[in-house]
Amino acid sequence: MEQKHFSVKDWPEDEKPRERLINKGAKSLTDAELLGILLVKGLKGKSSVEIARDLLSEVGTLRKLDAMSFSEMTALKGIGQAKYSQIKAALELGKRFVQEKNLIKKKIYNARDVVSYYKLRMRDLKKEKFNLILLDVKNKIMKDVTISEGSLTESLVHPREVLKEIVRESAASVIFLHNHPSGESYPSKNDLEITKRLIEACEIIGVKVLDHIIIGDDNFTSFAQEGLL
């Protein structure tokens, strides 16, 4: 006998994810149900929630899902260009919301303030990314600029690019920030050498380097805290 498949539309009203979200709030839904709402449509014989459940079962966590490339995610059954775009857009909005919540017009007091703002964006990157954080006289973030995106093992940073951004924005002080795709945040010899060169360059124009922070996998290293500046 042919097995009958049901879509979300066939579910009882009190079990439909969209209706439950409206009546009971988003917190009442599982990760798979929330993801299923984003995917909108399922496939023949499989609802969007079932696709989402299979996807999370295959990948493991939302964090791992966020780290997947286009080719990796679309290689999974049921995920095409449209569904990839929907998932990535939702995850990006989530990260931007956390950033707004953590550090809107907030004064920087220590390395943890910086890490809480940037870690979601940087900890799972597959290549090193070196950011320059520009601060005003009250230690509030004015702007952050990506100076370099390197290979898996190194990031090339030129002092002239750093100085150009500092002068353009009239920053009072700066913080350097980059990630280690390996997950280990302790600085390499190359990190130490680059930091020394950049500090010397900043001293020429009278701008103080407050810190250089390396983000790893749920850990970080602050040059200021470690006495490495």
MDAnalysis code that builds the backbone (N, CA, C; Angstrom):
import MDAnalysis as mda
import numpy as np

u = mda.Universe.empty(687, n_residues=229, atom_resindex=np.repeat(np.arange(229), 3), trajectory=True)
u.add_TopologyAttr("name", ["N", "CA", "C"] * 229)
u.add_TopologyAttr("resid", np.arange(1, 230))
u.add_TopologyAttr("resname", ["MET", "GLU", "GLN", "LYS", "HIS", "PHE", "SER", "VAL", "LYS", "ASP", "TRP", "PRO", "GLU", "ASP", "GLU", "LYS", "PRO", "ARG", "GLU", "ARG", "LEU", "ILE", "ASN", "LYS", "GLY", "ALA", "LYS", "SER", "LEU", "THR", "ASP", "ALA", "GLU", "LEU", "LEU", "GLY", "ILE", "LEU", "LEU", "VAL", "LYS", "GLY", "LEU", "LYS", "GLY", "LYS", "SER", "SER", "VAL", "GLU", "ILE", "ALA", "ARG", "ASP", "LEU", "LEU", "SER", "GLU", "VAL", "GLY", "THR", "LEU", "ARG", "LYS", "LEU", "ASP", "ALA", "MET", "SER", "PHE", "SER", "GLU", "MET", "THR", "ALA", "LEU", "LYS", "GLY", "ILE", "GLY", "GLN", "ALA", "LYS", "TYR", "SER", "GLN", "ILE", "LYS", "ALA", "ALA", "LEU", "GLU", "LEU", "GLY", "LYS", "ARG", "PHE", "VAL", "GLN", "GLU", "LYS", "ASN", "LEU", "ILE", "LYS", "LYS", "LYS", "ILE", "TYR", "ASN", "ALA", "ARG", "ASP", "VAL", "VAL", "SER", "TYR", "TYR", "LYS", "LEU", "ARG", "MET", "ARG", "ASP", "LEU", "LYS", "LYS", "GLU", "LYS", "PHE", "ASN", "LEU", "ILE", "LEU", "LEU", "ASP", "VAL", "LYS", "ASN", "LYS", "ILE", "MET", "LYS", "ASP", "VAL", "THR", "ILE", "SER", "GLU", "GLY", "SER", "LEU", "THR", "GLU", "SER", "LEU", "VAL", "HIS", "PRO", "ARG", "GLU", "VAL", "LEU", "LYS", "GLU", "ILE", "VAL", "ARG", "GLU", "SER", "ALA", "ALA", "SER", "VAL", "ILE", "PHE", "LEU", "HIS", "ASN", "HIS", "PRO", "SER", "GLY", "GLU", "SER", "TYR", "PRO", "SER", "LYS", "ASN", "ASP", "LEU", "GLU", "ILE", "THR", "LYS", "ARG", "LEU", "ILE", "GLU", "ALA", "CYS", "GLU", "ILE", "ILE", "GLY", "VAL", "LYS", "VAL", "LEU", "ASP", "HIS", "ILE", "ILE", "ILE", "GLY", "ASP", "ASP", "ASN", "PHE", "THR", "SER", "PHE", "ALA", "GLN", "GLU", "GLY", "LEU", "LEU"])
u.atoms.positions = np.array([
    [0.848, -1.195, 0.000],
    [0.000, 0.000, 0.000],
    [0.884, 1.246, 0.000],
    [0.510, 2.196, -0.830],
    [1.295, 3.413, -0.912],
    [1.138, 4.221, 0.368],
    [2.274, 4.660, 0.886],
    [2.248, 5.416, 2.130],
    [1.847, 6.867, 1.852],
    [0.943, 7.390, 2.631],
    [0.492, 8.765, 2.442],
    [1.393, 9.702, 3.216],
    [1.802, 10.777, 2.554],
    [2.662, 11.759, 3.190],
    [1.871, 13.023, 3.470],
    [2.160, 13.644, 4.586],
    [1.445, 14.845, 4.981],
    [2.395, 16.031, 4.971],
    [1.876, 17.168, 4.549],
    [2.639, 18.406, 4.648],
    [2.252, 19.085, 5.949],
    [2.924, 20.199, 6.257],
    [2.600, 20.948, 7.473],
    [1.148, 21.412, 7.452],
    [0.625, 21.689, 6.262],
    [-0.776, 22.127, 6.143],
    [-1.755, 21.088, 6.689],
    [-1.349, 19.808, 6.652],
    [-2.226, 18.732, 7.109],
    [-2.162, 18.504, 8.614],
    [-1.238, 19.177, 9.286],
    [-1.100, 18.987, 10.724],
    [-2.285, 19.619, 11.451],
    [-2.615, 19.131, 12.643],
    [-3.646, 19.781, 13.462],
    [-3.248, 21.230, 13.742],
    [-4.210, 22.104, 13.867],
    [-3.947, 23.528, 14.039],
    [-2.998, 23.828, 15.194],
    [-3.188, 23.105, 16.320],
    [-2.370, 23.397, 17.494],
    [-0.951, 22.819, 17.396],
    [-0.649, 22.124, 16.288],
    [0.687, 21.575, 16.092],
    [1.461, 22.289, 14.982],
    [0.793, 23.114, 14.207],
    [1.464, 23.818, 13.119],
    [2.447, 24.846, 13.695],
    [3.703, 24.811, 13.270],
    [4.721, 25.706, 13.825],
    [4.365, 27.185, 13.723],
    [3.850, 27.604, 12.565],
    [3.556, 29.022, 12.384],
    [2.458, 29.494, 13.343],
    [1.440, 28.686, 13.485],
    [0.339, 29.044, 14.379],
    [0.790, 29.029, 15.837],
    [1.619, 28.051, 16.192],
    [2.133, 27.990, 17.574],
    [3.032, 29.177, 17.875],
    [3.814, 29.599, 16.885],
    [4.676, 30.762, 17.074],
    [3.828, 31.998, 17.378],
    [2.737, 32.162, 16.632],
    [1.859, 33.317, 16.833],
    [1.160, 33.255, 18.189],
    [0.685, 32.089, 18.556],
    [-0.121, 31.947, 19.774],
    [0.703, 31.791, 21.046],
    [1.864, 31.135, 20.939],
    [2.650, 30.836, 22.139],
    [4.031, 31.479, 22.149],
    [4.419, 32.083, 21.028],
    [5.731, 32.718, 20.967],
    [6.790, 31.824, 20.348],
    [7.832, 32.445, 19.799],
    [8.886, 31.713, 19.102],
    [9.645, 30.749, 20.014],
    [9.712, 31.075, 21.301],
    [10.464, 30.228, 22.231],
    [9.828, 28.859, 22.417],
    [8.577, 28.721, 22.040],
    [7.892, 27.438, 22.198],
    [8.258, 26.436, 21.101],
    [8.962, 26.893, 20.076],
    [9.294, 26.032, 18.937],
    [10.705, 25.456, 19.059],
    [10.898, 24.279, 18.503],
    [12.218, 23.671, 18.455],
    [13.042, 24.328, 17.346],
    [14.339, 24.052, 17.339],
    [15.196, 24.574, 16.268],
    [14.695, 24.116, 14.902],
    [14.293, 22.864, 14.810],
    [13.830, 22.311, 13.535],
    [12.552, 22.994, 13.072],
    [11.665, 23.300, 14.007],
    [10.407, 23.962, 13.646],
    [10.654, 25.399, 13.183],
    [11.532, 26.107, 13.875],
    [11.875, 27.465, 13.460],
    [12.514, 27.456, 12.073],
    [13.429, 26.516, 11.873],
    [14.090, 26.394, 10.577],
    [13.093, 26.001, 9.492],
    [12.141, 25.157, 9.840],
    [11.119, 24.734, 8.891],
    [10.258, 25.896, 8.419],
    [9.959, 26.835, 9.333],
    [9.197, 28.027, 8.954],
    [9.983, 28.848, 7.935],
    [11.283, 28.955, 8.138],
    [12.129, 29.707, 7.212],
    [12.163, 29.065, 5.832],
    [12.207, 27.745, 5.794],
    [12.311, 27.032, 4.521],
    [11.019, 27.084, 3.722],
    [9.923, 27.371, 4.395],
    [8.601, 27.578, 3.785],
    [8.032, 26.304, 3.164],
    [8.662, 25.812, 2.114],
    [8.133, 24.668, 1.377],
    [9.005, 23.433, 1.568],
    [8.353, 22.284, 1.563],
    [9.078, 21.032, 1.643],
    [9.300, 20.428, 0.275],
    [9.521, 19.135, 0.247],
    [9.674, 18.389, -0.995],
    [8.535, 17.382, -1.092],
    [8.449, 16.705, -2.182],
    [7.425, 15.682, -2.340],
    [7.618, 14.616, -1.260],
    [6.580, 14.457, -0.433],
    [6.633, 13.439, 0.614],
    [7.360, 13.857, 1.871],
    [7.804, 15.139, 1.948],
    [8.539, 15.567, 3.141],
    [8.253, 17.043, 3.407],
    [7.826, 17.342, 4.614],
    [7.511, 18.722, 4.969],
    [8.780, 19.537, 5.188],
    [8.617, 20.848, 5.244],
    [9.768, 21.728, 5.484],
    [10.377, 21.464, 6.863],
    [9.543, 21.134, 7.843],
    [10.057, 20.835, 9.188],
    [10.853, 19.535, 9.173],
    [10.414, 18.558, 8.407],
    [11.157, 17.300, 8.302],
    [12.491, 17.507, 7.609],
    [12.508, 18.364, 6.594],
    [13.773, 18.699, 5.937],
    [14.709, 19.369, 6.932],
    [14.165, 20.301, 7.705],
    [14.960, 21.000, 8.712],
    [15.492, 20.034, 9.768],
    [14.635, 19.104, 10.194],
    [15.050, 18.121, 11.199],
    [16.177, 17.239, 10.663],
    [16.052, 16.803, 9.412],
    [17.092, 15.988, 8.789],
    [18.394, 16.777, 8.651],
    [18.257, 18.053, 8.298],
    [19.433, 18.908, 8.126],
    [20.188, 19.070, 9.439],
    [19.478, 19.359, 10.513],
    [20.122, 19.527, 11.815],
    [20.703, 18.217, 12.328],
    [20.039, 17.104, 12.011],
    [20.554, 15.798, 12.402],
    [21.866, 15.507, 11.683],
    [21.938, 15.919, 10.425],
    [23.140, 15.695, 9.608],
    [24.286, 16.594, 10.052],
    [23.974, 17.864, 10.332],
    [25.003, 18.859, 10.635],
    [25.377, 18.867, 12.115],
    [24.373, 18.796, 12.980],
    [24.637, 18.742, 14.421],
    [24.157, 19.956, 15.182],
    [24.620, 21.154, 14.799],
    [24.256, 22.366, 15.532],
    [24.024, 23.526, 14.568],
    [23.342, 24.548, 15.054],
    [23.131, 25.752, 14.246],
    [24.454, 26.445, 13.951],
    [25.380, 26.376, 14.873],
    [26.688, 26.991, 14.651],
    [27.414, 26.319, 13.489],
    [27.354, 24.995, 13.441],
    [27.987, 24.282, 12.327],
    [27.268, 24.570, 11.017],
    [25.962, 24.729, 11.097],
    [25.180, 25.071, 9.916],
    [25.604, 26.441, 9.384],
    [25.812, 27.379, 10.286],
    [26.228, 28.722, 9.906],
    [27.594, 28.734, 9.235],
    [28.472, 27.815, 9.635],
    [29.836, 27.781, 9.104],
    [29.923, 27.107, 7.730],
    [28.847, 26.476, 7.282],
    [28.886, 25.739, 6.018],
    [28.897, 26.681, 4.818],
    [29.645, 26.301, 3.800],
    [29.692, 27.068, 2.563],
    [28.492, 26.703, 1.688],
    [28.324, 27.439, 0.596],
    [27.225, 27.172, -0.331],
    [27.303, 25.750, -0.875],
    [28.488, 25.338, -1.302],
    [28.645, 24.003, -1.890],
    [28.406, 22.903, -0.871],
    [28.824, 23.131, 0.377],
    [28.627, 22.131, 1.423],
    [27.148, 21.959, 1.763],
    [26.444, 23.071, 1.914],
    [25.055, 22.976, 2.323],
    [24.159, 22.460, 1.202],
    [24.393, 22.924, -0.015],
    [23.534, 22.499, -1.128],
    [23.820, 21.070, -1.570],
    [24.869, 20.474, -1.038],
    [25.138, 19.059, -1.320],
    [24.200, 18.162, -0.518],
    [23.556, 18.756, 0.513],
    [22.627, 17.997, 1.338],
    [21.253, 17.928, 0.675],
    [20.591, 16.830, 0.836],
    [19.294, 16.602, 0.192],
    [18.260, 17.621, 0.657],
    [17.575, 18.225, -0.302],
    [16.500, 19.152, 0.008],
    [16.926, 20.604, 0.117],
    [18.227, 20.868, 0.011],
    [18.723, 22.241, 0.155],
    [19.275, 22.733, -1.180],
    [18.589, 23.690, -1.760],
    [19.034, 24.318, -2.998],
    [19.449, 25.751, -2.743],
    [19.593, 26.512, -3.802],
    [20.044, 27.893, -3.689],
    [19.095, 28.747, -2.845],
    [17.799, 28.584, -3.069],
    [16.817, 29.396, -2.325],
    [16.846, 29.092, -0.833],
    [16.838, 27.811, -0.482],
    [16.834, 27.434, 0.933],
    [18.163, 27.808, 1.600],
    [19.262, 27.678, 0.878],
    [20.562, 28.111, 1.401],
    [20.507, 29.600, 1.746],
    [19.963, 30.397, 0.827],
    [19.880, 31.852, 1.031],
    [18.990, 32.194, 2.217],
    [17.881, 31.489, 2.359],
    [16.966, 31.743, 3.478],
    [17.636, 31.447, 4.815],
    [18.336, 30.335, 4.883],
    [19.009, 29.945, 6.127],
    [20.113, 30.932, 6.480],
    [20.951, 31.263, 5.508],
    [22.069, 32.171, 5.761],
    [21.590, 33.566, 6.149],
    [20.527, 34.030, 5.499],
    [19.990, 35.352, 5.825],
    [19.480, 35.392, 7.263],
    [18.793, 34.330, 7.678],
    [18.260, 34.281, 9.038],
    [19.379, 34.243, 10.081],
    [20.395, 33.448, 9.832],
    [21.510, 33.354, 10.766],
    [22.273, 34.669, 10.852],
    [22.417, 35.338, 9.731],
    [23.100, 36.631, 9.728],
    [22.306, 37.674, 10.511],
    [20.990, 37.680, 10.359],
    [20.158, 38.592, 11.134],
    [20.313, 38.332, 12.630],
    [20.397, 37.049, 12.991],
    [20.585, 36.698, 14.395],
    [21.879, 37.260, 14.948],
    [22.956, 37.153, 14.165],
    [24.250, 37.673, 14.608],
    [24.221, 39.197, 14.728],
    [23.570, 39.836, 13.780],
    [23.479, 41.302, 13.831],
    [22.652, 41.759, 15.027],
    [21.622, 41.001, 15.364],
    [20.809, 41.333, 16.534],
    [21.647, 41.247, 17.808],
    [22.452, 40.192, 17.915],
    [23.306, 40.031, 19.103],
    [24.297, 41.181, 19.196],
    [24.857, 41.597, 18.047],
    [25.791, 42.720, 18.054],
    [25.118, 43.994, 18.556],
    [23.933, 44.270, 18.050],
    [23.203, 45.463, 18.490],
    [22.921, 45.409, 19.991],
    [22.541, 44.249, 20.447],
    [22.188, 44.076, 21.860],
    [23.410, 44.242, 22.757],
    [24.556, 43.749, 22.292],
    [25.758, 43.746, 23.117],
    [26.477, 45.081, 23.197],
    [26.460, 45.840, 22.087],
    [27.394, 46.964, 22.077],
    [26.931, 48.171, 21.270],
    [25.686, 48.577, 21.409],
    [25.255, 49.796, 20.733],
    [25.715, 50.996, 21.565],
    [26.588, 51.798, 20.979],
    [27.097, 53.005, 21.649],
    [27.717, 52.692, 23.008],
    [28.246, 51.498, 23.161],
    [28.786, 51.094, 24.453],
    [30.270, 51.418, 24.548],
    [30.659, 51.873, 25.680],
    [32.057, 52.159, 25.917],
    [32.823, 50.869, 26.136],
    [34.022, 50.784, 25.562],
    [34.854, 49.597, 25.716],
    [35.658, 49.705, 27.006],
    [35.460, 48.738, 27.889],
    [36.206, 48.721, 29.140],
    [37.307, 47.668, 29.143],
    [37.081, 46.564, 28.449],
    [38.064, 45.484, 28.462],
    [37.907, 44.597, 27.227],
    [38.765, 43.592, 27.132],
    [38.761, 42.710, 25.965],
    [37.459, 41.938, 25.820],
    [36.839, 41.594, 26.925],
    [35.584, 40.824, 26.852],
    [34.465, 41.617, 26.178],
    [34.488, 42.939, 26.352],
    [33.492, 43.769, 25.677],
    [33.617, 43.628, 24.159],
    [34.857, 43.598, 23.699],
    [35.110, 43.463, 22.259],
    [34.737, 42.065, 21.775],
    [35.141, 41.061, 22.523],
    [34.884, 39.679, 22.121],
    [33.385, 39.387, 22.075],
    [32.631, 39.909, 23.037],
    [31.195, 39.649, 23.068],
    [30.508, 40.202, 21.823],
    [31.087, 41.234, 21.259],
    [30.508, 41.877, 20.077],
    [30.900, 41.177, 18.780],
    [32.135, 40.692, 18.701],
    [32.665, 40.192, 17.435],
    [32.775, 38.672, 17.314],
    [32.683, 37.937, 18.396],
    [33.005, 36.516, 18.330],
    [32.100, 35.724, 17.384],
    [30.802, 36.058, 17.336],
    [29.896, 35.312, 16.474],
    [30.264, 35.466, 15.003],
    [30.843, 36.605, 14.656],
    [31.215, 36.852, 13.272],
    [32.545, 36.214, 12.892],
    [33.413, 36.002, 13.883],
    [34.793, 35.663, 13.536],
    [35.265, 34.271, 13.945],
    [34.634, 33.658, 14.922],
    [35.211, 32.432, 15.465],
    [35.152, 31.241, 14.507],
    [34.195, 31.222, 13.572],
    [34.052, 30.073, 12.681],
    [34.519, 30.335, 11.257],
    [35.189, 31.466, 11.035],
    [35.694, 31.755, 9.692],
    [36.789, 30.762, 9.323],
    [36.856, 30.409, 8.050],
    [37.819, 29.401, 7.605],
    [39.160, 30.007, 7.194],
    [39.197, 31.340, 7.104],
    [40.447, 32.036, 6.833],
    [40.641, 33.123, 7.880],
    [41.894, 33.504, 8.068],
    [42.167, 34.576, 9.016],
    [41.645, 35.904, 8.466],
    [41.056, 36.680, 9.360],
    [40.548, 38.005, 9.006],
    [41.060, 38.991, 10.044],
    [41.706, 40.044, 9.577],
    [42.302, 41.020, 10.482],
    [41.481, 42.305, 10.432],
    [40.910, 42.679, 11.565],
    [40.080, 43.878, 11.660],
    [40.761, 44.962, 12.479],
    [40.549, 46.185, 12.075],
    [40.993, 47.354, 12.823],
    [39.763, 48.009, 13.433],
    [39.743, 48.142, 14.758],
    [38.627, 48.780, 15.454],
    [39.063, 50.192, 15.848],
    [38.327, 51.174, 15.372],
    [38.648, 52.576, 15.610],
    [37.768, 53.122, 16.728],
    [38.378, 53.770, 17.712],
    [37.647, 54.285, 18.863],
    [37.821, 55.789, 19.005],
    [36.811, 56.429, 19.599],
    [36.907, 57.874, 19.842],
    [37.565, 58.124, 21.196],
    [37.566, 59.378, 21.629],
    [38.251, 59.737, 22.875],
    [37.581, 59.137, 24.106],
    [36.314, 58.690, 23.968],
    [35.596, 58.075, 25.087],
    [35.617, 56.549, 25.013],
    [36.472, 56.026, 24.146],
    [36.604, 54.573, 23.960],
    [35.334, 53.916, 23.417],
    [34.558, 54.660, 22.636],
    [33.411, 54.099, 21.948],
    [33.795, 53.751, 20.516],
    [33.273, 52.635, 20.034],
    [33.605, 52.203, 18.685],
    [33.019, 53.162, 17.653],
    [33.883, 53.689, 16.810],
    [33.459, 54.548, 15.715],
    [33.174, 53.716, 14.466],
    [34.048, 52.746, 14.244],
    [33.987, 51.982, 13.002],
    [34.944, 50.803, 13.116],
    [34.659, 49.728, 12.395],
    [35.656, 48.665, 12.262],
    [35.887, 48.414, 10.775],
    [37.123, 48.124, 10.461],
    [37.531, 47.967, 9.061],
    [38.300, 46.663, 8.899],
    [37.971, 45.910, 7.864],
    [38.754, 44.721, 7.547],
    [39.989, 45.151, 6.773],
    [41.150, 44.905, 7.360],
    [42.410, 45.292, 6.740],
    [42.936, 44.197, 5.834],
    [42.725, 42.943, 6.235],
    [43.283, 41.842, 5.459],
    [42.506, 40.561, 5.695],
    [42.374, 39.775, 4.655],
    [41.868, 38.410, 4.750],
    [42.928, 37.509, 4.151],
    [43.518, 36.671, 4.997],
    [44.661, 35.887, 4.574],
    [44.312, 34.450, 4.256],
    [45.341, 33.624, 4.217],
    [45.175, 32.204, 3.973],
    [44.702, 31.548, 5.264],
    [44.681, 30.233, 5.274],
    [44.237, 29.515, 6.469],
    [45.191, 29.723, 7.631],
    [46.468, 30.016, 7.336],
    [47.472, 30.064, 8.389],
    [48.064, 31.440, 8.651],
    [47.860, 32.408, 7.755],
    [48.459, 33.710, 8.011],
    [47.643, 34.833, 7.375],
    [47.790, 35.993, 7.957],
    [47.099, 37.171, 7.444],
    [48.139, 38.266, 7.256],
    [48.189, 38.846, 6.067],
    [49.189, 39.861, 5.760],
    [48.600, 41.238, 6.018],
    [49.229, 41.985, 6.917],
    [48.717, 43.283, 7.323],
    [49.787, 44.343, 7.075],
    [49.453, 45.360, 6.309],
    [50.403, 46.416, 5.998],
    [50.123, 47.645, 6.859],
    [51.134, 48.170, 7.559],
    [50.946, 49.353, 8.407],
    [50.326, 50.534, 7.675],
    [50.665, 50.722, 6.395],
    [50.119, 51.878, 5.668],
    [48.591, 51.814, 5.562],
    [48.041, 50.590, 5.429],
    [46.588, 50.450, 5.353],
    [45.932, 50.798, 6.683],
    [46.594, 50.419, 7.760],
    [46.089, 50.735, 9.103],
    [46.122, 52.239, 9.343],
    [47.252, 52.867, 9.033],
    [47.398, 54.307, 9.255],
    [46.418, 55.108, 8.404],
    [46.183, 54.661, 7.190],
    [45.251, 55.359, 6.297],
    [43.857, 55.434, 6.917],
    [43.402, 54.324, 7.501],
    [42.069, 54.291, 8.109],
    [42.011, 55.128, 9.381],
    [43.083, 55.094, 10.163],
    [43.126, 55.874, 11.406],
    [43.032, 57.358, 11.112],
    [43.818, 57.811, 10.138],
    [43.832, 59.232, 9.774],
    [42.498, 59.647, 9.170],
    [41.933, 58.797, 8.328],
    [40.660, 59.104, 7.661],
    [39.544, 59.338, 8.679],
    [39.516, 58.528, 9.736],
    [38.438, 58.608, 10.722],
    [38.794, 59.447, 11.949],
    [40.043, 59.931, 12.004],
    [40.522, 60.712, 13.160],
    [40.312, 59.957, 14.467],
    [40.686, 58.701, 14.469],
    [40.515, 57.863, 15.653],
    [41.475, 58.276, 16.756],
    [41.030, 58.163, 17.998],
    [41.868, 58.498, 19.146],
    [42.713, 57.309, 19.579],
    [42.163, 56.119, 19.403],
    [42.889, 54.895, 19.757],
    [42.345, 53.745, 18.913],
    [43.047, 52.620, 18.939],
    [42.635, 51.489, 18.098],
    [42.806, 50.170, 18.844],
    [42.092, 49.182, 18.358],
    [42.259, 47.800, 18.809],
    [42.390, 46.936, 17.567],
    [43.352, 46.042, 17.566],
    [43.495, 45.086, 16.480],
    [42.764, 43.801, 16.865],
    [42.159, 43.175, 15.891],
    [41.365, 41.981, 16.165],
    [41.472, 41.021, 14.994],
    [41.815, 39.776, 15.284],
    [41.755, 38.776, 14.211],
    [41.429, 37.405, 14.784],
    [41.116, 36.482, 13.909],
    [40.710, 35.137, 14.324],
    [41.782, 34.115, 13.973],
    [41.741, 32.986, 14.638],
    [42.574, 31.830, 14.303],
    [41.648, 30.674, 13.921],
    [41.593, 30.316, 12.640],
    [40.723, 29.220, 12.208],
    [41.024, 27.884, 12.883],
    [42.236, 27.742, 13.401],
    [42.607, 26.506, 14.093],
    [41.816, 26.326, 15.382],
    [41.282, 27.443, 15.907],
    [40.540, 27.386, 17.163],
    [41.383, 27.728, 18.373],
    [42.705, 27.737, 18.207],
    [43.620, 28.059, 19.301],
    [43.986, 29.539, 19.211],
    [43.771, 30.284, 20.270],
    [43.908, 31.737, 20.191],
    [45.281, 32.288, 20.563],
    [46.183, 31.451, 21.070],
    [47.465, 32.012, 21.496],
    [48.245, 32.528, 20.296],
    [48.887, 33.698, 20.408],
    [49.545, 34.331, 19.256],
    [50.752, 33.550, 18.729],
    [50.898, 33.589, 17.418],
    [52.050, 32.991, 16.755],
    [53.192, 34.006, 16.730],
    [54.345, 33.572, 16.301],
    [55.485, 34.480, 16.155],
    [55.145, 35.584, 15.167],
    [54.451, 35.219, 14.105],
    [54.045, 36.194, 13.095],
    [53.087, 37.232, 13.686],
    [52.171, 36.796, 14.544],
    [51.245, 37.719, 15.206],
    [51.996, 38.740, 16.054],
    [53.006, 38.266, 16.771],
    [53.788, 39.150, 17.632],
    [54.561, 40.179, 16.815],
    [55.131, 39.731, 15.702],
    [55.917, 40.628, 14.853],
    [55.039, 41.683, 14.194],
    [53.886, 41.262, 13.690],
    [52.963, 42.208, 13.061],
    [52.490, 43.247, 14.063],
    [52.169, 42.800, 15.270],
    [51.690, 43.714, 16.302],
    [52.752, 44.756, 16.648],
    [53.984, 44.328, 16.757],
    [55.082, 45.250, 17.069],
    [55.216, 46.313, 15.989],
    [55.150, 45.894, 14.714],
    [55.267, 46.837, 13.595],
    [54.121, 47.843, 13.599],
    [52.933, 47.364, 13.877],
    [51.762, 48.235, 13.862],
    [51.799, 49.240, 15.018],
    [52.230, 48.795, 16.185],
    [52.332, 49.700, 17.335],
    [53.340, 50.809, 17.031],
    [54.478, 50.443, 16.440],
    [55.497, 51.432, 16.088],
    [54.957, 52.440, 15.079],
    [54.170, 51.960, 14.116],
    [53.586, 52.849, 13.109],
    [52.583, 53.801, 13.747],
    [51.764, 53.284, 14.662],
    [50.755, 54.119, 15.329],
    [51.392, 55.173, 16.228],
    [52.519, 54.838, 16.826],
    [53.208, 55.795, 17.697],
    [53.662, 57.023, 16.925],
    [53.980, 56.844, 15.655],
    [54.447, 57.950, 14.818],
    [53.387, 59.044, 14.703],
    [52.115, 58.625, 14.653],
    [51.034, 59.615, 14.512],
    [50.310, 59.859, 15.843],
    [50.872, 59.350, 16.920],
    [50.339, 59.634, 18.251],
    [49.041, 58.934, 18.594],
    [48.809, 57.753, 18.028],
    [47.590, 56.992, 18.313],
    [47.949, 55.769, 19.164],
    [47.211, 55.574, 20.245],
    [47.505, 54.482, 21.167],
    [46.819, 53.186, 20.733],
    [47.566, 52.099, 20.784],
    [47.013, 50.760, 20.543],
    [46.582, 50.195, 21.892],
    [45.283, 50.030, 22.092],
    [44.775, 49.560, 23.379],
    [44.927, 48.055, 23.547],
    [44.820, 47.316, 22.439],
    [44.879, 45.858, 22.547],
    [44.984, 45.219, 21.168],
    [45.396, 43.989, 21.154],
    [45.294, 43.118, 19.987],
    [44.656, 41.836, 20.517],
    [43.488, 41.513, 19.985],
    [42.721, 40.372, 20.486],
    [42.622, 39.310, 19.400],
    [42.914, 38.080, 19.783],
    [42.790, 36.950, 18.862],
    [41.624, 36.085, 19.324],
    [40.695, 35.831, 18.424],
    [39.530, 35.009, 18.733],
    [39.727, 33.590, 18.224],
    [39.568, 32.629, 19.114],
    [39.658, 31.224, 18.737],
    [38.296, 30.562, 18.828],
    [38.286, 29.302, 19.163],
    [37.045, 28.550, 19.295],
    [36.579, 28.626, 20.753],
    [35.674, 29.553, 21.044],
    [35.192, 29.785, 22.404],
    [36.314, 30.150, 23.370],
    [37.359, 30.776, 22.854],
    [38.429, 31.304, 23.699],
    [39.036, 32.503, 22.986],
    [39.769, 33.305, 23.725],
    [40.435, 34.447, 23.110],
    [41.702, 34.780, 23.884],
    [42.598, 35.506, 23.224],
    [43.808, 35.992, 23.878],
    [43.874, 37.501, 23.696],
    [44.071, 38.206, 24.788],
    [44.235, 39.648, 24.770],
    [45.707, 39.981, 25.015],
    [46.333, 40.650, 24.066],
    [47.731, 41.032, 24.232],
    [47.900, 41.935, 25.448],
    [46.919, 42.801, 25.695],
    [47.002, 43.698, 26.840],
    [46.981, 42.926, 28.154],
    [46.099, 41.970, 28.252],
    [45.990, 41.170, 29.468],
    [47.222, 40.295, 29.683],
    [47.805, 39.845, 28.569],
    [48.959, 38.959, 28.670],
    [50.290, 39.721, 28.757],
    [50.235, 41.044, 28.746],
    [51.450, 41.853, 28.819],
    [52.289, 41.775, 27.569],
    [51.644, 41.624, 26.414],
    [52.369, 41.448, 25.143],
    [52.425, 42.711, 24.304],
    [51.823, 43.793, 24.763],
    [51.867, 45.038, 24.000],
    [53.160, 45.796, 24.304],
])
